[in-house]
Amino acid sequence: MNMRFRFIAVLPLFLALVALMMAGGAGGYLLLLTVGLAAATALVALATIFQYTRPPAEVRQVPVENFSLWADVGEPGAELRRLSSGDLEAAVRIANADLGSLSSNADLLNARISLLLGRPEFVELTQEKFDEQTGRLLQNLRTAVGKLGTGKGLSAEVLDLIERCASRADRIAKKLYRFQRGKPEVVHIYVEPLRRAAEKLSRDLRFFSTNVSDFMKGRSTKSESS
């Protein structure tokens, strides 16, 4: 708050006080008018102080709490259990849809973490270029989605990439847990939802990998018995 603002905000209060003092010897209608004007002036001054001292909207909001766009796909790849080993085309569609949702979640996680960098409370994350770690996770997941849609299908190459993504998400969750230890409460408010999101993403990717792997094993067993 600068000196100019302090003067502007306090001046109406001072004038209101002077008006009340001057009205002390007056009576009747003049007294009521003076008191009314003084009260109105004081209210204007208080409103001005409130307007300029409250934090701006972007500061009051906690940007990382809004995970309403987080895609909850249940157990990713679980629908594959209902398919026969010959339903490869349907399996690819299911896998592509679920992995696409997990990729969107990684995008949301990356965006939320990027909002924190540059703030004084998160200088350690900025120094570590933490957004690059979440960015690589997002890029790898997008690559896996792309491979599913370009003929690679449910291959061992795609599974290996997904396993690496799950491990990366797990490392991100653990780093966020270590980072917030011993930090002020405001850091926990921002970081804890992100830690849980990264942990869930890692868990979902492992579920997805297991379900896809089981489907592939079923196809392999059928091929060997044919």
BASE-681340 format. One record per atom (N, C-alpha, C): atom name; x, z, y. Coordinates in steps of 0.1 Angstrom, whole numbers, m for minus. Layout:
BEGIN
(node CA; (X; Z; Y)),
...
# end
This chain:
BEGIN
(node N; (9; 0; m12)),
(node CA; (0; 0; 0)),
(node C; (9; 0; 12)),
(node N; (8; m10; 21)),
(node CA; (17; m10; 33)),
(node C; (12; m2; 45)),
(node N; (20; m2; 55)),
(node CA; (17; 7; 67)),
(node C; (4; 1; 74)),
(node N; (4; m13; 75)),
(node CA; (m7; m19; 82)),
(node C; (m21; m15; 75)),
(node N; (m21; m16; 62)),
(node CA; (m33; m12; 55)),
(node C; (m37; 2; 57)),
(node N; (m27; 11; 57)),
(node CA; (m30; 25; 59)),
(node C; (m36; 28; 72)),
(node N; (m31; 21; 83)),
(node CA; (m36; 22; 96)),
(node C; (m51; 17; 97)),
(node N; (m53; 6; 91)),
(node CA; (m67; 0; 92)),
(node C; (m77; 9; 84)),
(node N; (m73; 14; 73)),
(node CA; (m82; 22; 65)),
(node C; (m85; 36; 71)),
(node N; (m75; 42; 78)),
(node CA; (m76; 55; 83)),
(node C; (m83; 55; 97)),
(node N; (m81; 44; 104)),
(node CA; (m87; 43; 118)),
(node C; (m102; 45; 118)),
(node N; (m110; 39; 109)),
(node CA; (m124; 42; 110)),
(node C; (m128; 57; 107)),
(node N; (m120; 63; 98)),
(node CA; (m123; 77; 96)),
(node C; (m120; 85; 108)),
(node N; (m109; 82; 115)),
(node CA; (m106; 89; 127)),
(node C; (m116; 88; 138)),
(node N; (m121; 75; 140)),
(node CA; (m131; 73; 150)),
(node C; (m144; 80; 146)),
(node N; (m147; 80; 133)),
(node CA; (m159; 88; 129)),
(node C; (m158; 102; 132)),
(node N; (m146; 108; 130)),
(node CA; (m144; 122; 133)),
(node C; (m146; 125; 148)),
(node N; (m140; 116; 156)),
(node CA; (m141; 117; 171)),
(node C; (m156; 117; 175)),
(node N; (m163; 107; 169)),
(node CA; (m177; 106; 173)),
(node C; (m185; 118; 170)),
(node N; (m182; 124; 158)),
(node CA; (m189; 137; 155)),
(node C; (m186; 148; 164)),
(node N; (m173; 149; 169)),
(node CA; (m169; 159; 178)),
(node C; (m176; 157; 191)),
(node N; (m177; 145; 196)),
(node CA; (m184; 142; 209)),
(node C; (m199; 145; 208)),
(node N; (m204; 143; 196)),
(node CA; (m219; 145; 195)),
(node C; (m222; 159; 194)),
(node N; (m212; 168; 193)),
(node CA; (m215; 182; 192)),
(node C; (m224; 188; 203)),
(node N; (m222; 183; 215)),
(node CA; (m229; 188; 226)),
(node C; (m242; 180; 229)),
(node N; (m244; 170; 222)),
(node CA; (m256; 161; 224)),
(node C; (m268; 166; 216)),
(node N; (m279; 161; 219)),
(node CA; (m291; 166; 211)),
(node C; (m301; 154; 209)),
(node N; (m311; 157; 201)),
(node CA; (m322; 148; 199)),
(node C; (m317; 134; 193)),
(node N; (m323; 124; 199)),
(node CA; (m321; 110; 193)),
(node C; (m306; 106; 194)),
(node N; (m299; 110; 205)),
(node CA; (m285; 106; 207)),
(node C; (m276; 112; 196)),
(node N; (m280; 125; 192)),
(node CA; (m272; 131; 181)),
(node C; (m274; 124; 168)),
(node N; (m287; 121; 165)),
(node CA; (m289; 114; 152)),
(node C; (m283; 101; 152)),
(node N; (m283; 93; 163)),
(node CA; (m277; 80; 163)),
(node C; (m262; 81; 161)),
(node N; (m256; 91; 168)),
(node CA; (m241; 92; 167)),
(node C; (m237; 96; 153)),
(node N; (m244; 105; 147)),
(node CA; (m241; 110; 133)),
(node C; (m243; 98; 123)),
(node N; (m253; 90; 125)),
(node CA; (m256; 79; 116)),
(node C; (m245; 69; 117)),
(node N; (m240; 65; 130)),
(node CA; (m229; 56; 131)),
(node C; (m216; 61; 126)),
(node N; (m214; 74; 127)),
(node CA; (m202; 80; 122)),
(node C; (m202; 79; 107)),
(node N; (m213; 82; 101)),
(node CA; (m214; 82; 86)),
(node C; (m212; 68; 81)),
(node N; (m218; 58; 87)),
(node CA; (m217; 44; 83)),
(node C; (m202; 40; 84)),
(node N; (m195; 44; 95)),
(node CA; (m181; 40; 97)),
(node C; (m173; 46; 86)),
(node N; (m176; 59; 82)),
(node CA; (m168; 65; 71)),
(node C; (m170; 58; 58)),
(node N; (m182; 54; 55)),
(node CA; (m185; 47; 43)),
(node C; (m177; 33; 42)),
(node N; (m177; 26; 54)),
(node CA; (m169; 14; 54)),
(node C; (m155; 16; 52)),
(node N; (m149; 27; 57)),
(node CA; (m135; 30; 55)),
(node C; (m132; 34; 40)),
(node N; (m141; 41; 34)),
(node CA; (m139; 45; 20)),
(node C; (m140; 33; 11)),
(node N; (m150; 24; 14)),
(node CA; (m151; 11; 7)),
(node C; (m139; 3; 8)),
(node N; (m133; 2; 20)),
(node CA; (m120; m5; 22)),
(node C; (m109; 0; 14)),
(node N; (m108; 14; 14)),
(node CA; (m97; 20; 6)),
(node C; (m99; 17; m9)),
(node N; (m111; 18; m14)),
(node CA; (m114; 15; m28)),
(node C; (m110; 1; m32)),
(node N; (m114; m9; m23)),
(node CA; (m112; m23; m26)),
(node C; (m97; m26; m27)),
(node N; (m89; m20; m19)),
(node CA; (m75; m23; m18)),
(node C; (m66; m15; m27)),
(node N; (m71; m4; m32)),
(node CA; (m63; 5; m41)),
(node C; (m66; 3; m56)),
(node N; (m77; m2; m59)),
(node CA; (m80; m4; m74)),
(node C; (m71; m16; m79)),
(node N; (m67; m15; m91)),
(node CA; (m58; m26; m97)),
(node C; (m66; m39; m98)),
(node N; (m59; m50; m97)),
(node CA; (m65; m63; m99)),
(node C; (m71; m64; m113)),
(node N; (m80; m74; m115)),
(node CA; (m86; m76; m128)),
(node C; (m77; m78; m139)),
(node N; (m66; m86; m137)),
(node CA; (m57; m89; m148)),
(node C; (m49; m77; m152)),
(node N; (m48; m67; m143)),
(node CA; (m40; m55; m147)),
(node C; (m49; m45; m154)),
(node N; (m62; m45; m150)),
(node CA; (m71; m35; m156)),
(node C; (m74; m39; m171)),
(node N; (m75; m52; m173)),
(node CA; (m78; m57; m187)),
(node C; (m66; m55; m196)),
(node N; (m70; m52; m209)),
(node CA; (m60; m52; m219)),
(node C; (m61; m65; m227)),
(node N; (m52; m74; m225)),
(node CA; (m54; m88; m231)),
(node C; (m53; m88; m246)),
(node N; (m46; m79; m252)),
(node CA; (m44; m80; m266)),
(node C; (m55; m74; m275)),
(node N; (m65; m68; m268)),
(node CA; (m75; m61; m276)),
(node C; (m86; m71; m281)),
(node N; (m87; m83; m274)),
(node CA; (m98; m92; m277)),
(node C; (m94; m101; m289)),
(node N; (m98; m97; m301)),
(node CA; (m95; m105; m312)),
(node C; (m109; m111; m318)),
(node N; (m118; m113; m309)),
(node CA; (m131; m118; m313)),
(node C; (m130; m132; m319)),
(node N; (m119; m139; m316)),
(node CA; (m118; m153; m321)),
(node C; (m110; m153; m334)),
(node N; (m107; m141; m339)),
(node CA; (m100; m140; m352)),
(node C; (m109; m144; m363)),
(node N; (m104; m154; m371)),
(node CA; (m112; m160; m382)),
(node C; (m111; m151; m394)),
(node N; (m122; m145; m398)),
(node CA; (m122; m137; m410)),
(node C; (m127; m145; m422)),
(node N; (m118; m149; m431)),
(node CA; (m121; m158; m442)),
(node C; (m122; m151; m455)),
(node N; (m124; m137; m454)),
(node CA; (m125; m129; m466)),
(node C; (m111; m130; m473)),
(node N; (m111; m133; m486)),
(node CA; (m99; m134; m493)),
(node C; (m96; m149; m494)),
(node N; (m86; m154; m486)),
(node CA; (m83; m168; m486)),
(node C; (m80; m174; m500)),
(node N; (m86; m185; m503)),
(node CA; (m84; m192; m515)),
(node C; (m92; m187; m527)),
(node N; (m101; m177; m524)),
(node CA; (m108; m170; m535)),
(node C; (m118; m180; m542)),
(node N; (m123; m190; m534)),
(node CA; (m133; m200; m539)),
(node C; (m126; m209; m550)),
(node N; (m113; m209; m550)),
(node CA; (m107; m217; m560)),
(node C; (m109; m212; m574)),
(node N; (m112; m199; m576)),
(node CA; (m115; m194; m589)),
(node C; (m128; m200; m595)),
(node N; (m137; m205; m587)),
(node CA; (m149; m210; m592)),
(node C; (m148; m224; m596)),
(node N; (m137; m231; m593)),
(node CA; (m135; m245; m596)),
(node C; (m129; m246; m610)),
(node N; (m132; m257; m616)),
(node CA; (m125; m261; m629)),
(node C; (m111; m267; m625)),
(node N; (m102; m268; m634)),
(node CA; (m89; m273; m631)),
(node C; (m89; m288; m627)),
(node N; (m100; m295; m630)),
(node CA; (m101; m309; m627)),
(node C; (m106; m311; m613)),
(node N; (m111; m301; m606)),
(node CA; (m116; m303; m592)),
(node C; (m106; m302; m582)),
(node N; (m96; m311; m583)),
(node CA; (m84; m310; m574)),
(node C; (m88; m314; m560)),
(node N; (m97; m324; m558)),
(node CA; (m101; m328; m544)),
(node C; (m108; m317; m537)),
(node N; (m117; m310; m544)),
(node CA; (m124; m299; m538)),
(node C; (m115; m287; m535)),
(node N; (m105; m285; m544)),
(node CA; (m96; m274; m542)),
(node C; (m87; m276; m530)),
(node N; (m83; m289; m528)),
(node CA; (m75; m292; m516)),
(node C; (m83; m290; m503)),
(node N; (m96; m293; m503)),
(node CA; (m105; m291; m492)),
(node C; (m106; m276; m488)),
(node N; (m108; m268; m499)),
(node CA; (m110; m254; m497)),
(node C; (m97; m248; m491)),
(node N; (m86; m252; m498)),
(node CA; (m73; m246; m493)),
(node C; (m70; m250; m479)),
(node N; (m73; m263; m476)),
(node CA; (m70; m268; m462)),
(node C; (m78; m260; m452)),
(node N; (m91; m257; m455)),
(node CA; (m100; m250; m446)),
(node C; (m95; m236; m444)),
(node N; (m91; m229; m455)),
(node CA; (m87; m215; m454)),
(node C; (m74; m214; m447)),
(node N; (m64; m223; m450)),
(node CA; (m51; m222; m444)),
(node C; (m52; m226; m429)),
(node N; (m61; m235; m426)),
(node CA; (m63; m239; m412)),
(node C; (m68; m227; m404)),
(node N; (m77; m218; m410)),
(node CA; (m82; m206; m403)),
(node C; (m70; m196; m401)),
(node N; (m62; m195; m411)),
(node CA; (m50; m186; m410)),
(node C; (m40; m191; m399)),
(node N; (m39; m204; m398)),
(node CA; (m30; m210; m388)),
(node C; (m36; m207; m374)),
(node N; (m49; m207; m373)),
(node CA; (m56; m204; m360)),
(node C; (m53; m189; m356)),
(node N; (m54; m180; m366)),
(node CA; (m51; m166; m364)),
(node C; (m36; m164; m359)),
(node N; (m27; m172; m365)),
(node CA; (m13; m171; m361)),
(node C; (m12; m176; m347)),
(node N; (m19; m186; m343)),
(node CA; (m19; m191; m329)),
(node C; (m24; m180; m320)),
(node N; (m35; m173; m323)),
(node CA; (m40; m162; m315)),
(node C; (m30; m151; m314)),
(node N; (m23; m147; m325)),
(node CA; (m13; m137; m325)),
(node C; (m2; m141; m315)),
(node N; (3; m153; m317)),
(node CA; (14; m158; m308)),
(node C; (10; m157; m293)),
(node N; (m2; m161; m290)),
(node CA; (m7; m161; m276)),
(node C; (m7; m147; m271)),
(node N; (m12; m138; m279)),
(node CA; (m14; m124; m274)),
(node C; (0; m117; m272)),
(node N; (10; m120; m281)),
(node CA; (23; m115; m279)),
(node C; (30; m121; m267)),
(node N; (28; m134; m264)),
(node CA; (34; m140; m253)),
(node C; (29; m134; m240)),
(node N; (17; m129; m240)),
(node CA; (11; m122; m228)),
(node C; (19; m110; m224)),
(node N; (25; m103; m234)),
(node CA; (32; m91; m231)),
(node C; (46; m93; m225)),
(node N; (52; m104; m229)),
(node CA; (66; m106; m225)),
(node C; (67; m107; m210)),
(node N; (78; m101; m204)),
(node CA; (80; m101; m190)),
(node C; (75; m88; m183)),
(node N; (66; m81; m190)),
(node CA; (62; m68; m185)),
(node C; (73; m57; m188)),
(node N; (75; m48; m178)),
(node CA; (86; m38; m179)),
(node C; (85; m30; m192)),
(node N; (73; m27; m197)),
(node CA; (72; m18; m209)),
(node C; (77; m26; m222)),
(node N; (78; m39; m221)),
(node CA; (81; m47; m233)),
(node C; (94; m55; m232)),
(node N; (103; m49; m224)),
(node CA; (116; m56; m221)),
(node C; (124; m58; m234)),
(node N; (123; m49; m244)),
(node CA; (130; m51; m257)),
(node C; (125; m64; m264)),
(node N; (112; m65; m264)),
(node CA; (106; m77; m271)),
(node C; (110; m90; m263)),
(node N; (111; m89; m250)),
(node CA; (115; m101; m242)),
(node C; (129; m104; m245)),
(node N; (138; m94; m246)),
(node CA; (152; m96; m249)),
(node C; (154; m102; m263)),
(node N; (146; m98; m273)),
(node CA; (146; m104; m286)),
(node C; (140; m117; m288)),
(node N; (134; m122; m277)),
(node CA; (126; m135; m277)),
(node C; (116; m135; m288)),
(node N; (108; m124; m288)),
(node CA; (99; m121; m299)),
(node C; (88; m132; m300)),
(node N; (85; m139; m289)),
(node CA; (75; m150; m290)),
(node C; (81; m162; m298)),
(node N; (94; m163; m299)),
(node CA; (100; m174; m307)),
(node C; (97; m171; m322)),
(node N; (97; m158; m325)),
(node CA; (95; m155; m339)),
(node C; (80; m158; m343)),
(node N; (71; m154; m335)),
(node CA; (57; m157; m338)),
(node C; (55; m172; m337)),
(node N; (62; m178; m328)),
(node CA; (61; m193; m326)),
(node C; (65; m200; m338)),
(node N; (76; m196; m345)),
(node CA; (81; m202; m357)),
(node C; (71; m200; m368)),
(node N; (65; m188; m369)),
(node CA; (55; m186; m379)),
(node C; (43; m196; m377)),
(node N; (39; m197; m365)),
(node CA; (28; m207; m362)),
(node C; (31; m221; m366)),
(node N; (44; m225; m362)),
(node CA; (48; m239; m365)),
(node C; (49; m241; m380)),
(node N; (54; m231; m388)),
(node CA; (55; m233; m402)),
(node C; (41; m234; m409)),
(node N; (32; m226; m404)),
(node CA; (18; m227; m409)),
(node C; (12; m241; m406)),
(node N; (14; m245; m394)),
(node CA; (9; m259; m391)),
(node C; (15; m270; m399)),
(node N; (28; m268; m402)),
(node CA; (34; m277; m411)),
(node C; (28; m277; m425)),
(node N; (25; m265; m430)),
(node CA; (19; m264; m443)),
(node C; (5; m270; m443)),
(node N; (m3; m268; m433)),
(node CA; (m16; m274; m432)),
(node C; (m15; m290; m432)),
(node N; (m4; m294; m424)),
(node CA; (m2; m309; m424)),
(node C; (1; m314; m438)),
(node N; (9; m307; m445)),
(node CA; (13; m312; m459)),
(node C; (1; m313; m468)),
(node N; (m8; m303; m466)),
(node CA; (m20; m303; m475)),
(node C; (m28; m316; m472)),
(node N; (m28; m320; m460)),
(node CA; (m36; m331; m456)),
(node C; (m30; m345; m457)),
(node N; (m17; m345; m461)),
(node CA; (m10; m358; m462)),
(node C; (m5; m362; m476)),
(node N; (m12; m357; m486)),
(node CA; (m9; m361; m499)),
(node C; (m1; m351; m507)),
(node N; (5; m341; m500)),
(node CA; (13; m331; m507)),
(node C; (4; m323; m516)),
(node N; (m8; m320; m511)),
(node CA; (m17; m313; m519)),
(node C; (m13; m299; m522)),
(node N; (m17; m293; m534)),
(node CA; (m13; m280; m537)),
(node C; (0; m280; m545)),
(node N; (10; m282; m538)),
(node CA; (23; m284; m544)),
(node C; (32; m271; m543)),
(node N; (42; m271; m551)),
(node CA; (51; m259; m551)),
(node C; (58; m258; m537)),
(node N; (60; m270; m531)),
(node CA; (67; m270; m518)),
(node C; (58; m263; m507)),
(node N; (45; m266; m508)),
(node CA; (36; m259; m499)),
(node C; (35; m244; m501)),
(node N; (34; m240; m514)),
(node CA; (34; m226; m518)),
(node C; (46; m219; m513)),
(node N; (58; m225; m515)),
(node CA; (70; m219; m510)),
(node C; (70; m216; m495)),
(node N; (65; m226; m488)),
(node CA; (64; m225; m473)),
(node C; (54; m214; m469)),
(node N; (43; m212; m476)),
(node CA; (34; m202; m473)),
(node C; (39; m188; m477)),
(node N; (47; m187; m487)),
(node CA; (53; m174; m491)),
(node C; (63; m170; m480)),
(node N; (70; m180; m475)),
(node CA; (80; m177; m464)),
(node C; (72; m173; m451)),
(node N; (61; m179; m449)),
(node CA; (53; m175; m437)),
(node C; (47; m160; m439)),
(node N; (43; m157; m451)),
(node CA; (38; m143; m454)),
(node C; (50; m133; m451)),
(node N; (62; m136; m455)),
(node CA; (73; m127; m453)),
(node C; (76; m126; m439)),
(node N; (75; m137; m431)),
(node CA; (78; m137; m417)),
(node C; (68; m128; m410)),
(node N; (55; m130; m413)),
(node CA; (44; m122; m407)),
(node C; (46; m107; m410)),
(node N; (51; m104; m422)),
(node CA; (53; m90; m426)),
(node C; (65; m84; m417)),
(node N; (75; m92; m415)),
(node CA; (87; m88; m407)),
(node C; (82; m85; m393)),
(node N; (73; m94; m387)),
(node CA; (68; m92; m374)),
(node C; (60; m79; m373)),
(node N; (52; m76; m383)),
(node CA; (44; m64; m383)),
(node C; (54; m52; m383)),
(node N; (64; m52; m391)),
(node CA; (73; m41; m392)),
(node C; (81; m39; m379)),
(node N; (85; m50; m373)),
(node CA; (92; m49; m360)),
(node C; (83; m43; m349)),
(node N; (71; m47; m349)),
(node CA; (61; m41; m339)),
(node C; (59; m26; m342)),
(node N; (59; m22; m354)),
(node CA; (57; m8; m358)),
(node C; (70; 0; m353)),
(node N; (81; m5; m355)),
(node CA; (94; 2; m351)),
(node C; (94; 2; m336)),
(node N; (90; m9; m329)),
(node CA; (91; m10; m315)),
(node C; (83; 1; m308)),
(node N; (70; 3; m313)),
(node CA; (61; 12; m306)),
(node C; (64; 27; m308)),
(node N; (73; 30; m318)),
(node CA; (76; 44; m321)),
(node C; (83; 51; m309)),
(node N; (78; 62; m305)),
(node CA; (84; 69; m294)),
(node C; (81; 64; m280)),
(node N; (72; 53; m279)),
(node CA; (69; 47; m267)),
(node C; (57; 54; m261)),
(node N; (54; 52; m248)),
(node CA; (42; 58; m241)),
(node C; (29; 52; m247)),
(node N; (18; 59; m245)),
(node CA; (5; 56; m251)),
(node C; (1; 42; m247)),
(node N; (4; 37; m235)),
(node CA; (0; 24; m231)),
(node C; (6; 13; m240)),
(node N; (19; 15; m245)),
(node CA; (25; 6; m254)),
(node C; (17; 5; m267)),
(node N; (13; 17; m272)),
(node CA; (6; 17; m284)),
(node C; (m8; 10; m283)),
(node N; (m14; 11; m271)),
(node CA; (m27; 5; m269)),
(node C; (m25; m11; m270)),
(node N; (m14; m16; m265)),
(node CA; (m12; m30; m265)),
(node C; (m7; m35; m279)),
(node N; (2; m27; m285)),
(node CA; (10; m32; m296)),
(node C; (2; m30; m310)),
(node N; (m5; m19; m311)),
(node CA; (m11; m16; m324)),
(node C; (m20; m26; m329)),
(node N; (m29; m32; m321)),
(node CA; (m38; m43; m326)),
(node C; (m29; m55; m330)),
(node N; (m18; m58; m324)),
(node CA; (m10; m69; m328)),
(node C; (m3; m66; m341)),
(node N; (1; m53; m343)),
(node CA; (8; m50; m356)),
(node C; (m2; m51; m367)),
(node N; (m14; m46; m365)),
(node CA; (m24; m48; m376)),
(node C; (m28; m62; m379)),
(node N; (m28; m70; m368)),
(node CA; (m31; m85; m370)),
(node C; (m20; m92; m378)),
(node N; (m8; m89; m375)),
(node CA; (4; m95; m382)),
(node C; (4; m90; m397)),
(node N; (0; m77; m399)),
(node CA; (0; m72; m412)),
(node C; (m11; m79; m420)),
(node N; (m23; m81; m414)),
(node CA; (m34; m87; m421)),
(node C; (m31; m102; m424)),
(node N; (m24; m108; m415)),
(node CA; (m21; m122; m417)),
(node C; (m11; m124; m429)),
(node N; (m1; m115; m430)),
(node CA; (8; m115; m441)),
(node C; (0; m113; m454)),
(node N; (m9; m103; m454)),
(node CA; (m17; m100; m466)),
(node C; (m25; m112; m470)),
(node N; (m32; m118; m460)),
(node CA; (m41; m130; m463)),
(node C; (m33; m141; m468)),
(node N; (m21; m144; m463)),
(node CA; (m13; m155; m468)),
(node C; (m8; m152; m482)),
(node N; (m6; m140; m486)),
(node CA; (m2; m137; m500)),
(node C; (m14; m139; m509)),
(node N; (m26; m135; m505)),
(node CA; (m38; m137; m513)),
(node C; (m40; m152; m515)),
(node N; (m38; m160; m504)),
(node CA; (m39; m174; m505)),
(node C; (m29; m180; m515)),
(node N; (m17; m176; m514)),
(node CA; (m7; m181; m523)),
(node C; (m10; m178; m537)),
(node N; (m14; m166; m540)),
(node CA; (m17; m162; m554)),
(node C; (m29; m170; m559)),
(node N; (m39; m172; m551)),
(node CA; (m51; m179; m556)),
(node C; (m48; m194; m559)),
(node N; (m40; m200; m550)),
(node CA; (m35; m214; m551)),
(node C; (m26; m215; m564)),
(node N; (m17; m206; m565)),
(node CA; (m8; m206; m576)),
(node C; (m16; m205; m590)),
(node N; (m26; m196; m590)),
(node CA; (m34; m194; m602)),
(node C; (m41; m207; m606)),
(node N; (m46; m214; m596)),
(node CA; (m53; m226; m598)),
(node C; (m44; m237; m603)),
(node N; (m32; m237; m598)),
(node CA; (m22; m247; m602)),
(node C; (m17; m244; m617)),
(node N; (m16; m231; m620)),
(node CA; (m12; m228; m634)),
(node C; (m23; m232; m644)),
(node N; (m36; m231; m639)),
(node CA; (m47; m235; m648)),
(node C; (m46; m250; m650)),
(node N; (m43; m258; m640)),
(node CA; (m42; m272; m642)),
(node C; (m30; m276; m651)),
(node N; (m19; m268; m650)),
(node CA; (m7; m271; m658)),
(node C; (m10; m267; m672)),
(node N; (m17; m257; m675)),
(node CA; (m20; m253; m689)),
(node C; (m29; m263; m695)),
(node N; (m39; m268; m688)),
(node CA; (m48; m279; m693)),
(node C; (m40; m291; m696)),
(node N; (m30; m295; m688)),
(node CA; (m23; m307; m690)),
(node C; (m14; m306; m703)),
(node N; (m9; m294; m705)),
(node CA; (0; m292; m717)),
(node C; (m8; m292; m730)),
(node N; (m21; m288; m729)),
(node CA; (m29; m287; m741)),
(node C; (m36; m301; m744)),
(node N; (m35; m310; m734)),
(node CA; (m42; m323; m736)),
(node C; (m34; m332; m746)),
# end
